[in-house]
């Protein structure tokens, strides 16, 4: 198949800066959370105020 997408690099940089990925550098934790979130049995934590 062919995947054609448009990527806004400026928006990508803004989100990266806002979320401070480069400053915090917790890449192992990010990878672990993404793996957990992509499992079929994942249930999100719902916080109610």
Number of C-alpha atoms within 10 A of each C-alpha: 3 4 4 6 6 5 8 8 9 9 10 11 11 11 12 13 12 9 11 11 13 10 9 8 10 10 11 9 10 12 11 10 11 11 11 14 13 9 9 7 8 10 9 8 6 6 5 4 3
